[in-house]
Amino acid sequence: MTAFEPRVFSGVQPTGNLHLGNYLGAITRFVALQDSYPCIYCVVDMHAITVWQEPEELTNAIRSVAAAFIAAGIDPDKHVIFNQSQVHEHAELAWIFNCVARMGWLNRMTQFKEKAGKDRENASVGLFAYPSLMAADILAYKATHVPVGEDQKQHLELTRDIAQKFNYDFAERIAELGFGDAYFPLTEPIIQGPATRIMSLRDGSKKMSKSDPSDYSRINLTDDRDAISQKIRKAKTDPEPLPSELKGLESRPEAQNLVGIYAALANSTSEQVLTDFGGAPFATFKPALAELAVEMLAPVNAEMRRLLADPGHLDQILAKGADQAAEIAAPVIDGAKDIVGFVTSRRKRTAERSVA
Ligand code: TYM
């Protein structure tokens, strides 16, 4: 079997406000992986435009996600942070993958069904093809591990299906060109921790989401102390006190959600939180949670504001990251083009020129 160098890739869309689900389910996980892997973290602006975005808001949102990455603790000097549209290799590989993926596969994607809603005829073609671009994001770097929240699991399974079909369809070419028995890795999702699926604060059956019309359903990374406290105070719960064991949270989705949020913020486990708070009413637990949330989020919030006050500096970080990303992706995409059978004389001529 071809061995692939371990590498982490993940992405966040610059659409609307980043919330606690993005932060605990994804961004804090990105931070945790920095010491173990070379990491590439991408602001996926091309994914964002699969639904309408106001251009100026999009620009600001791209910088906000980059600022959140850095404020949360990702080190742009050691790892790569960039926005997707600056590295054209993503779009090129996505096209090849559009021709590998099958309509039936994409038709099964629950996220497309949810986002397109009843008016499928009016959804953009980009929204339908979104998972091929996501596979291209990951495989342009031959990434082996992808940290995400639970809602991205199906997309990552599709990424594996695309890699597998490409490897299978072109197996002879891949071997002939000296790439061994697989050109793309079968990427492993990393979906871990107590916060892989943070739910809405208003409805424990819906996930916390940027697109929920009620701002009380989510805690935004930009919320101040008062907003955080008020949203937690108003969060929907049931009248029972907290149980002492996990089993007692079954069929209590709102309670389970708040316990999970506490555990993730405290870098602990839901079991431990119940050991500490078992028997406590929400009148005791909610203020403790609010205090912890404010304590953990305030420094991130302050650092984001500081970074966003100097957009030029953020743009430089994104430009440098894009250069580094392109350097890794370009040879991967060149190889894919050779495997497919494209004539690549222009690229080779340009490469010769730059050596001369
Ligand atoms: P996006 O922008 O919707 O979300 C970014 C990350 O946050 C996680 N997340 C959550 N985790 C826990 N609870 C929640 N309520 C919650 N809401 C969101 C998501 O799982 C995700 O990890 N398609 C992706 C972006 C993407 C990507 C990629 C990810 C594009 N290319 C390549 C990984 C690799 C998305 O829309 O994430």
Residues whose N, C-alpha, C, O or C-beta is under 5 A from the ligand:
A	BS01	TYM	F9 S10 G11 V12 Q13 G21 N22 G25 A26 V44 H47 M134 D137 V146 P147 V148 G149 E150 D151 Q152 A195 T196 R197 I198 M199 K207 M208
